[in-house]
Amino acid sequence: MSHDVLVAGVGMIPFTKPGASEPYPQMAAKATKQALIDAGIGYDLVEQAYVGYVYGDSTAGQRALYEVGMTGIPVINVNNNCSTGSTALFLARQAVASGAAECVLALGFETMSPGALGSIFKDRPSPFDRFDEATEELVGHGEIPLALRYFGGAGQAHMNEYGTKLETFAKIRAKASRHAANNPLAVFRTVVSEADVMNSPVMWPGVMTRLMACPPTCGAAAAIICSDEFARRHNLKRNVRIKAQAMTTDRAVSFEARDMREVVGFSMAQDAVKKVYEAAGVGPQDIDVVELHDCFAQNELISYEALGLCPVGGAEKFVSDGDNTYGGAVVTNPSGGLLSKGHPLGATGLAQCYELTHQLRGTAEKRQVGDARLGLQHNLGLGGACVVTLYERV
């Protein structure tokens, strides 16, 4: 038997640059307490907790939650690269939907260091070996940081096939900044123009400038996930539910297609969203607001196509027509996305949940998407994992 799953409460702290944040236990505890207050319950009613982070020692989830309470509940630590937060959400939803628990906490936090991402454990095989080999073969440029090569290479593949202009990625970044200007929790709230993005330092000539990449950040976000029965019994908010959710990993096509868009998860996202649309009985034309994984402006563009928001090959027109913002077909990343809000890896998926919950409640203030009924979340981690979640206003 599958139980209806609600988002009863959400919490999030302002994201900050590395070195400017509190220690992770304090960040995580603040986000958790906000979610509990928002839900209107005490920690004593939480039966399980799934805690996501990438850069931290084992059982850091327990250390963080001991600041909230020590109730003896199961605390499961989650690490799934950039999709860590949404993986914690996936597990929390699964526990409630199955009836294993009635009220579960999903929490994500991260303390990051400045600069490009890199491997921590150098004395063993890297989980990115196959990705690195494919990237070296397809794009080369070994002097450029790997994450930039992954997603810059995907953007370059789109440019080569469809004639997509570099300025189109700049338009995406400028849009993100306009949205983030209305988000007090975003790390970058300064509006930048397309020209500003094009004139920022070149990271890969003809392919990417610095402002097209998301910044490393620190932060935390949390959600209280519960059954409809639990919410009724405790008189909690019942206005946002998880209508459908899917999680996918790589198939052979990721490497066999010899296409950098596949290396960075195009088919993973396509598979996940197809399952969500089919389970919910809706299509991309029904979606009002989307929080998607814009770790680079290039990934936002190819994600439009993977999620069915526009035809494959139609992303440049989608951007040029303004269909990715207010007044267009679907508002993408009203929070400012990873590009402007920031991307603390473990917290990102739950920050997306926070934004969409407020959008569907109608409490997103200046960022509010008018009459939002369906919100789609897309969170991607290379290595790989993709989680797509559909929220519905009840």
HULINSUL-V929844 format. One record per backbone hydrogen bond with DSSP energy under -1.0 kcal/mol. NH is the residue of the N-H (numbers start at 1). CO is the residue of the C=O. E is the energy in kcal/mol with one decimal. If there is no record, write none. Layout:
nh:co:e
NH:CO:E
NH:CO:E
//
This chain:
nh:co:e
3:97:-2.0
6:226:-3.3
7:240:-2.4
8:224:-2.2
9:224:-1.1
11:222:-2.3
13:220:-2.0
15:185:-2.4
16:218:-2.2
20:17:-2.1
27:23:-2.0
28:24:-2.8
29:25:-2.2
30:26:-2.1
31:27:-2.1
32:28:-2.4
33:29:-2.7
34:30:-2.2
35:31:-2.0
36:32:-2.4
37:33:-2.6
38:34:-2.8
39:35:-2.1
40:36:-2.2
41:36:-1.9
45:42:-1.8
46:43:-1.5
47:103:-3.0
49:74:-1.8
50:105:-2.7
51:76:-2.8
52:107:-3.3
53:78:-2.0
56:54:-1.1
60:57:-1.4
63:59:-1.8
64:60:-2.3
65:61:-2.3
66:62:-2.3
67:64:-1.1
68:65:-1.8
69:65:-2.4
76:49:-3.0
78:51:-3.0
83:80:-1.6
84:81:-1.8
87:83:-1.9
88:84:-2.2
89:85:-1.8
90:86:-2.5
91:87:-2.3
92:88:-2.2
93:89:-2.9
94:90:-2.3
95:91:-2.2
96:92:-1.9
97:93:-3.1
98:94:-2.0
100:95:-1.3
101:95:-1.4
104:225:-3.2
105:48:-2.4
106:223:-2.6
107:50:-2.6
108:221:-2.6
109:52:-2.2
110:219:-2.0
129:126:-1.6
132:128:-3.3
133:129:-2.4
134:130:-2.2
135:131:-2.4
136:132:-2.6
137:133:-2.1
138:134:-2.4
139:135:-2.9
140:135:-1.4
144:141:-2.1
149:145:-1.9
150:146:-3.0
151:147:-2.2
152:148:-2.6
153:149:-1.9
154:150:-1.5
155:151:-2.2
156:152:-2.6
157:153:-2.1
158:154:-1.7
159:155:-2.4
160:156:-2.7
161:157:-2.0
162:158:-2.6
163:159:-1.9
168:165:-1.4
170:166:-1.5
171:167:-1.9
172:168:-1.6
173:169:-2.0
174:170:-2.4
175:171:-2.3
176:172:-2.1
177:173:-1.8
178:174:-1.8
179:175:-2.0
180:176:-2.6
181:177:-1.4
182:179:-1.7
183:180:-2.4
186:183:-1.7
187:341:-1.3
188:340:-2.4
197:193:-2.0
198:194:-2.3
199:195:-2.2
203:208:-1.9
204:208:-2.1
207:204:-2.7
208:204:-2.4
210:201:-2.7
212:209:-1.7
213:210:-1.9
214:295:-2.6
218:16:-2.6
219:110:-1.9
221:108:-2.3
222:11:-2.8
223:106:-2.6
224:9:-3.0
225:104:-3.1
226:6:-2.0
227:102:-1.9
228:4:-1.4
231:227:-2.2
232:228:-2.4
233:229:-2.3
234:230:-1.9
236:231:-2.7
241:392:-2.3
242:5:-2.6
243:390:-2.1
244:390:-1.4
246:388:-2.3
248:386:-2.5
254:251:-1.8
255:252:-1.6
256:252:-2.6
257:253:-1.8
262:259:-1.1
263:259:-1.7
264:260:-1.7
265:262:-1.7
266:261:-2.0
269:265:-2.4
270:266:-2.3
271:267:-3.0
272:268:-2.2
273:269:-2.7
274:270:-1.9
275:271:-1.8
276:272:-1.9
277:273:-2.9
278:274:-2.4
279:275:-2.4
280:276:-2.2
281:277:-1.6
282:277:-1.7
286:283:-2.2
287:284:-1.3
288:374:-2.0
289:374:-1.4
290:331:-2.7
291:376:-2.5
294:292:-1.6
297:212:-2.6
300:296:-1.6
301:297:-2.0
302:298:-2.0
303:299:-1.8
304:300:-1.5
306:302:-2.1
307:303:-2.5
308:305:-1.1
309:304:-2.1
314:311:-2.5
318:314:-2.1
319:315:-2.2
320:316:-2.8
321:317:-2.6
322:319:-1.6
323:318:-2.2
325:322:-1.1
328:325:-2.3
330:323:-2.2
331:288:-1.7
332:324:-1.9
333:290:-3.7
336:333:-1.8
340:336:-1.6
341:337:-2.8
343:215:-1.1
347:344:-2.0
348:344:-1.5
351:347:-2.1
352:348:-2.2
353:349:-1.4
354:350:-2.2
355:351:-2.2
356:352:-2.4
357:353:-2.4
358:354:-2.0
359:355:-2.3
360:356:-2.4
361:357:-1.8
362:358:-1.2
363:358:-2.5
367:364:-2.1
368:365:-2.0
372:369:-1.3
375:391:-2.3
376:289:-2.5
377:389:-2.9
378:291:-2.5
379:387:-2.2
381:385:-3.5
385:381:-3.2
386:248:-2.3
387:379:-2.6
388:246:-2.5
389:377:-2.1
390:244:-3.1
391:375:-3.2
392:241:-2.7
393:373:-2.7
394:239:-2.3
//
